[in-house]
Amino acid sequence: MQWYVAITREHFARIATHVEWAVMAQHAAIVAKPARSVGRLRARAAISLAVLCIVLGFVIEPIEPALGRLIVIGFSAVLASWVIVLVRRALPRTHAADRIRRDVARMLAPIERDLPITIDYELHDGRLDARSSRPRAAPNGLDAARAVVALDVVALFRRDTSLRPWRVIQDPPPALIDELRRRGTEVIEVTAPPTGYVEPLPVARQR
């Protein structure tokens, strides 16, 4: 199967918006599950373990200064990273949406600079090849743990905890979505931003 996509400046804003929706849907799927650490530890258990190891490091430091400092520094970094994760998860979704918009804008900036561009897609034997008019080569392959279809784009995420898509495909035909499902990729379809990521429009007052 082959299809052709032309991305003009007039269409770019719409495509960027749909990529934002896809990343917002991925963020919603991530925060819907309990945060887990190495060894499948939940956040509370991981933080408790980090605190215990930091205390142990202070106990060991008078005997083995180098080892004690290494333990304290290492697990302090683990503790700080988990605090950041939990704080980010607790922030309002509109705050996450603002960060997502900035990240998507940076990700798509190289494409925006090269507009207008054309892409020739070819799906064959489970592989998707793309030939672009851009000076930079377009990525190939369909390896992804999750794919989020947002109207006229599909964003592929290598892991179900990845927040940045490794590949964005325009105008995906049904055959491509079927191929992703056949490969075991989890497919999420959205037609609007997830609830809570966009401020609701004000309701008109009734006279």
RAMOBEL-V507591 format. One record per residue. N is the residue number from 1. RES is the residue in three letters. SS is DSSP state (H for helix, E for strand, C for the rest). PHI is phi in whole degrees, 0 to 359 (999 if undefined). NEAR is the number of other C-alpha atoms within 8 Angstrom. Layout:
n: {N;N}
res: {RES;RES}
ss: {SS;SS}
phi: {PHI;PHI}
near: {NEAR;NEAR}
This chain:
n: {1;2;3;4;5;6;7;8;9;10;11;12;13;14;15;16;17;18;19;20;21;22;23;24;25;26;27;28;29;30;31;32;33;34;35;36;37;38;39;40;41;42;43;44;45;46;47;48;49;50;51;52;53;54;55;56;57;58;59;60;61;62;63;64;65;66;67;68;69;70;71;72;73;74;75;76;77;78;79;80;81;82;83;84;85;86;87;88;89;90;91;92;93;94;95;96;97;98;99;100;101;102;103;104;105;106;107;108;109;110;111;112;113;114;115;116;117;118;119;120;121;122;123;124;125;126;127;128;129;130;131;132;133;134;135;136;137;138;139;140;141;142;143;144;145;146;147;148;149;150;151;152;153;154;155;156;157;158;159;160;161;162;163;164;165;166;167;168;169;170;171;172;173;174;175;176;177;178;179;180;181;182;183;184;185;186;187;188;189;190;191;192;193;194;195;196;197;198;199;200;201;202;203;204;205;206;207}
res: {MET;GLN;TRP;TYR;VAL;ALA;ILE;THR;ARG;GLU;HIS;PHE;ALA;ARG;ILE;ALA;THR;HIS;VAL;GLU;TRP;ALA;VAL;MET;ALA;GLN;HIS;ALA;ALA;ILE;VAL;ALA;LYS;PRO;ALA;ARG;SER;VAL;GLY;ARG;LEU;ARG;ALA;ARG;ALA;ALA;ILE;SER;LEU;ALA;VAL;LEU;CYS;ILE;VAL;LEU;GLY;PHE;VAL;ILE;GLU;PRO;ILE;GLU;PRO;ALA;LEU;GLY;ARG;LEU;ILE;VAL;ILE;GLY;PHE;SER;ALA;VAL;LEU;ALA;SER;TRP;VAL;ILE;VAL;LEU;VAL;ARG;ARG;ALA;LEU;PRO;ARG;THR;HIS;ALA;ALA;ASP;ARG;ILE;ARG;ARG;ASP;VAL;ALA;ARG;MET;LEU;ALA;PRO;ILE;GLU;ARG;ASP;LEU;PRO;ILE;THR;ILE;ASP;TYR;GLU;LEU;HIS;ASP;GLY;ARG;LEU;ASP;ALA;ARG;SER;SER;ARG;PRO;ARG;ALA;ALA;PRO;ASN;GLY;LEU;ASP;ALA;ALA;ARG;ALA;VAL;VAL;ALA;LEU;ASP;VAL;VAL;ALA;LEU;PHE;ARG;ARG;ASP;THR;SER;LEU;ARG;PRO;TRP;ARG;VAL;ILE;GLN;ASP;PRO;PRO;PRO;ALA;LEU;ILE;ASP;GLU;LEU;ARG;ARG;ARG;GLY;THR;GLU;VAL;ILE;GLU;VAL;THR;ALA;PRO;PRO;THR;GLY;TYR;VAL;GLU;PRO;LEU;PRO;VAL;ALA;ARG;GLN;ARG}
ss: {C;E;E;E;E;E;E;C;H;H;H;H;H;H;H;H;H;H;H;H;H;H;H;H;H;H;H;H;H;H;H;C;C;C;C;E;C;H;H;H;C;E;H;H;H;H;H;H;H;H;H;H;H;H;H;H;H;H;H;H;H;C;C;C;H;H;H;H;H;H;H;H;H;H;H;H;H;H;H;H;H;H;H;H;H;H;H;H;H;H;C;C;H;H;H;H;H;H;H;H;H;H;H;H;H;H;H;H;H;H;H;H;H;H;C;C;E;E;E;E;E;E;E;E;C;C;E;E;E;E;E;E;C;C;C;C;C;C;C;C;C;C;C;C;C;E;E;E;E;E;C;C;E;E;E;E;E;C;C;C;C;C;C;C;C;C;E;E;E;E;C;C;C;H;H;H;H;H;H;H;H;H;C;C;C;E;E;E;E;E;C;C;C;C;C;C;C;C;C;C;C;C;C;C;C;C;C}
phi: {999;231;209;238;232;243;254;258;297;293;269;297;300;295;298;299;298;290;295;301;300;297;291;298;296;295;299;298;293;292;285;288;257;299;293;232;246;301;79;65;288;286;303;297;294;294;293;298;296;297;297;298;291;296;299;298;299;294;290;285;305;298;271;234;305;296;296;298;296;298;295;297;295;298;281;293;295;298;298;297;295;290;299;298;301;291;296;297;292;275;292;304;295;295;293;298;298;298;294;297;299;295;295;294;299;294;295;268;303;299;293;299;294;266;299;282;226;235;226;257;260;220;258;208;52;74;236;250;260;225;246;247;280;290;298;272;287;277;290;243;97;230;294;198;279;217;235;248;265;237;57;259;223;232;256;259;244;298;235;286;253;284;259;253;292;272;207;238;242;269;49;292;284;305;298;291;296;298;295;298;297;298;280;90;285;287;248;244;246;229;238;197;295;300;302;96;272;231;298;295;292;296;279;296;286;273;270}
near: {5;7;7;8;10;8;10;9;9;5;8;10;8;7;10;11;8;12;14;11;13;15;14;13;12;11;9;9;8;9;9;6;6;7;7;9;9;5;4;6;9;10;11;6;8;11;10;8;8;12;11;8;11;13;9;10;14;11;8;11;12;8;5;8;9;7;10;15;11;9;12;13;9;8;12;11;8;9;11;8;8;10;8;8;8;8;8;8;7;6;8;7;8;10;9;11;11;8;8;11;9;8;8;11;9;8;7;9;8;8;8;9;6;8;9;8;11;11;11;11;12;10;11;7;4;7;9;11;10;11;9;12;7;9;5;5;7;7;7;8;7;9;6;10;12;13;14;15;13;15;9;10;14;16;16;15;15;11;8;9;5;8;8;6;11;8;8;10;8;8;8;10;6;6;6;9;10;8;9;13;10;7;6;7;11;9;11;8;8;13;6;6;11;11;5;8;12;9;6;4;4;4;4;4;4;3;2}
